[in-house]
Amino acid sequence: MDLLLTKRQRDMLSIIYNYIKDTGYPPTFEEMRVLLGVSSNQSVIDLLNHLEKKKVIKRNESAARGIAILPLGYDALEEKPLVPFLGMSHTGAPIDVFEIEGEWRPLSGEVAKSSNDIFLLKISGDSMINAGIDHGDKVLVEVRKEFSTGDIVLADVEGKSTVKRFISDDHPPFVYLKPENPNYPIIPFTHKMRLVGKVVSILKQGQWKGAN
């Protein structure tokens, strides 16, 4: 697909990409104006409008730094997609997820083709070792609304997070979270729990592997 970006539009897109990569968050309106070397606010507005119409970025105008690069934007720049590294999740008992602000990681294009929100988490614990997820691995989570039995998921359990296999079948306890280590018990699903996303890839010793 030929996006037909002008040089100025490509310059703006490159400024946004490099700012996120270097600082961990998108530039403000004022920072874009300075980096672009223009004195007119309208020049920045026009460029952002064009980039959004061409579906290379999306904006949240209610946020000061509300700009995200879309897959077409990474393709236009011929750069690897950037994904936020949000912190740590446990594979044993659920624990809090903490956000590490200002840290983004580049991904290969093969790993990050999804148009959905994606993020990285570091795994603590050994309850998913039989699924190939070990302590210290990082997992790529894709935010979803629908899940199938057998998916490896990030679940919110009363405000705390855990990575487990989602199971839904015809036998009690019917719907539950299953560890992949016999030393840990299953977690029956309740109305206080929700599934956040599906684990789609595992980063192990610098190599990406599919989640099974």
Secondary structure as a PSIPRED ss2 file (coil, helix, strand):
# PSIPRED VFORMAT (PSIPRED V4.0)

   1 M C   1.000  0.000  0.000
   2 D C   1.000  0.000  0.000
   3 L C   1.000  0.000  0.000
   4 L C   1.000  0.000  0.000
   5 L C   1.000  0.000  0.000
   6 T C   1.000  0.000  0.000
   7 K H   0.000  1.000  0.000
   8 R H   0.000  1.000  0.000
   9 Q H   0.000  1.000  0.000
  10 R H   0.000  1.000  0.000
  11 D H   0.000  1.000  0.000
  12 M H   0.000  1.000  0.000
  13 L H   0.000  1.000  0.000
  14 S H   0.000  1.000  0.000
  15 I H   0.000  1.000  0.000
  16 I H   0.000  1.000  0.000
  17 Y H   0.000  1.000  0.000
  18 N H   0.000  1.000  0.000
  19 Y H   0.000  1.000  0.000
  20 I H   0.000  1.000  0.000
  21 K H   0.000  1.000  0.000
  22 D H   0.000  1.000  0.000
  23 T H   0.000  1.000  0.000
  24 G C   1.000  0.000  0.000
  25 Y C   1.000  0.000  0.000
  26 P C   1.000  0.000  0.000
  27 P C   1.000  0.000  0.000
  28 T C   1.000  0.000  0.000
  29 F H   0.000  1.000  0.000
  30 E H   0.000  1.000  0.000
  31 E H   0.000  1.000  0.000
  32 M H   0.000  1.000  0.000
  33 R H   0.000  1.000  0.000
  34 V H   0.000  1.000  0.000
  35 L H   0.000  1.000  0.000
  36 L H   0.000  1.000  0.000
  37 G C   1.000  0.000  0.000
  38 V C   1.000  0.000  0.000
  39 S C   1.000  0.000  0.000
  40 S C   1.000  0.000  0.000
  41 N H   0.000  1.000  0.000
  42 Q H   0.000  1.000  0.000
  43 S H   0.000  1.000  0.000
  44 V H   0.000  1.000  0.000
  45 I H   0.000  1.000  0.000
  46 D H   0.000  1.000  0.000
  47 L H   0.000  1.000  0.000
  48 L H   0.000  1.000  0.000
  49 N H   0.000  1.000  0.000
  50 H H   0.000  1.000  0.000
  51 L H   0.000  1.000  0.000
  52 E H   0.000  1.000  0.000
  53 K H   0.000  1.000  0.000
  54 K C   1.000  0.000  0.000
  55 K C   1.000  0.000  0.000
  56 V C   1.000  0.000  0.000
  57 I E   0.000  0.000  1.000
  58 K E   0.000  0.000  1.000
  59 R E   0.000  0.000  1.000
  60 N C   1.000  0.000  0.000
  61 E C   1.000  0.000  0.000
  62 S C   1.000  0.000  0.000
  63 A C   1.000  0.000  0.000
  64 A C   1.000  0.000  0.000
  65 R C   1.000  0.000  0.000
  66 G C   1.000  0.000  0.000
  67 I E   0.000  0.000  1.000
  68 A E   0.000  0.000  1.000
  69 I E   0.000  0.000  1.000
  70 L C   1.000  0.000  0.000
  71 P H   0.000  1.000  0.000
  72 L H   0.000  1.000  0.000
  73 G H   0.000  1.000  0.000
  74 Y H   0.000  1.000  0.000
  75 D H   0.000  1.000  0.000
  76 A H   0.000  1.000  0.000
  77 L H   0.000  1.000  0.000
  78 E C   1.000  0.000  0.000
  79 E C   1.000  0.000  0.000
  80 K C   1.000  0.000  0.000
  81 P C   1.000  0.000  0.000
  82 L E   0.000  0.000  1.000
  83 V E   0.000  0.000  1.000
  84 P E   0.000  0.000  1.000
  85 F E   0.000  0.000  1.000
  86 L E   0.000  0.000  1.000
  87 G E   0.000  0.000  1.000
  88 M E   0.000  0.000  1.000
  89 S E   0.000  0.000  1.000
  90 H E   0.000  0.000  1.000
  91 T C   1.000  0.000  0.000
  92 G C   1.000  0.000  0.000
  93 A C   1.000  0.000  0.000
  94 P C   1.000  0.000  0.000
  95 I E   0.000  0.000  1.000
  96 D C   1.000  0.000  0.000
  97 V C   1.000  0.000  0.000
  98 F C   1.000  0.000  0.000
  99 E C   1.000  0.000  0.000
 100 I C   1.000  0.000  0.000
 101 E C   1.000  0.000  0.000
 102 G C   1.000  0.000  0.000
 103 E C   1.000  0.000  0.000
 104 W E   0.000  0.000  1.000
 105 R E   0.000  0.000  1.000
 106 P E   0.000  0.000  1.000
 107 L C   1.000  0.000  0.000
 108 S C   1.000  0.000  0.000
 109 G C   1.000  0.000  0.000
 110 E C   1.000  0.000  0.000
 111 V C   1.000  0.000  0.000
 112 A C   1.000  0.000  0.000
 113 K C   1.000  0.000  0.000
 114 S C   1.000  0.000  0.000
 115 S C   1.000  0.000  0.000
 116 N C   1.000  0.000  0.000
 117 D C   1.000  0.000  0.000
 118 I E   0.000  0.000  1.000
 119 F E   0.000  0.000  1.000
 120 L E   0.000  0.000  1.000
 121 L E   0.000  0.000  1.000
 122 K E   0.000  0.000  1.000
 123 I E   0.000  0.000  1.000
 124 S E   0.000  0.000  1.000
 125 G C   1.000  0.000  0.000
 126 D C   1.000  0.000  0.000
 127 S C   1.000  0.000  0.000
 128 M C   1.000  0.000  0.000
 129 I H   0.000  1.000  0.000
 130 N H   0.000  1.000  0.000
 131 A H   0.000  1.000  0.000
 132 G C   1.000  0.000  0.000
 133 I C   1.000  0.000  0.000
 134 D C   1.000  0.000  0.000
 135 H C   1.000  0.000  0.000
 136 G C   1.000  0.000  0.000
 137 D C   1.000  0.000  0.000
 138 K E   0.000  0.000  1.000
 139 V E   0.000  0.000  1.000
 140 L E   0.000  0.000  1.000
 141 V E   0.000  0.000  1.000
 142 E E   0.000  0.000  1.000
 143 V E   0.000  0.000  1.000
 144 R C   1.000  0.000  0.000
 145 K C   1.000  0.000  0.000
 146 E C   1.000  0.000  0.000
 147 F C   1.000  0.000  0.000
 148 S C   1.000  0.000  0.000
 149 T C   1.000  0.000  0.000
 150 G C   1.000  0.000  0.000
 151 D C   1.000  0.000  0.000
 152 I E   0.000  0.000  1.000
 153 V E   0.000  0.000  1.000
 154 L E   0.000  0.000  1.000
 155 A E   0.000  0.000  1.000
 156 D E   0.000  0.000  1.000
 157 V E   0.000  0.000  1.000
 158 E C   1.000  0.000  0.000
 159 G C   1.000  0.000  0.000
 160 K E   0.000  0.000  1.000
 161 S E   0.000  0.000  1.000
 162 T E   0.000  0.000  1.000
 163 V E   0.000  0.000  1.000
 164 K E   0.000  0.000  1.000
 165 R E   0.000  0.000  1.000
 166 F E   0.000  0.000  1.000
 167 I E   0.000  0.000  1.000
 168 S E   0.000  0.000  1.000
 169 D C   1.000  0.000  0.000
 170 D C   1.000  0.000  0.000
 171 H C   1.000  0.000  0.000
 172 P C   1.000  0.000  0.000
 173 P C   1.000  0.000  0.000
 174 F C   1.000  0.000  0.000
 175 V E   0.000  0.000  1.000
 176 Y E   0.000  0.000  1.000
 177 L E   0.000  0.000  1.000
 178 K E   0.000  0.000  1.000
 179 P C   1.000  0.000  0.000
 180 E C   1.000  0.000  0.000
 181 N C   1.000  0.000  0.000
 182 P C   1.000  0.000  0.000
 183 N C   1.000  0.000  0.000
 184 Y C   1.000  0.000  0.000
 185 P C   1.000  0.000  0.000
 186 I C   1.000  0.000  0.000
 187 I E   0.000  0.000  1.000
 188 P E   0.000  0.000  1.000
 189 F C   1.000  0.000  0.000
 190 T C   1.000  0.000  0.000
 191 H C   1.000  0.000  0.000
 192 K C   1.000  0.000  0.000
 193 M E   0.000  0.000  1.000
 194 R E   0.000  0.000  1.000
 195 L E   0.000  0.000  1.000
 196 V E   0.000  0.000  1.000
 197 G E   0.000  0.000  1.000
 198 K E   0.000  0.000  1.000
 199 V E   0.000  0.000  1.000
 200 V E   0.000  0.000  1.000
 201 S E   0.000  0.000  1.000
 202 I E   0.000  0.000  1.000
 203 L E   0.000  0.000  1.000
 204 K E   0.000  0.000  1.000
 205 Q C   1.000  0.000  0.000
 206 G C   1.000  0.000  0.000
 207 Q E   0.000  0.000  1.000
 208 W E   0.000  0.000  1.000
 209 K E   0.000  0.000  1.000
 210 G E   0.000  0.000  1.000
 211 A C   1.000  0.000  0.000
 212 N C   1.000  0.000  0.000
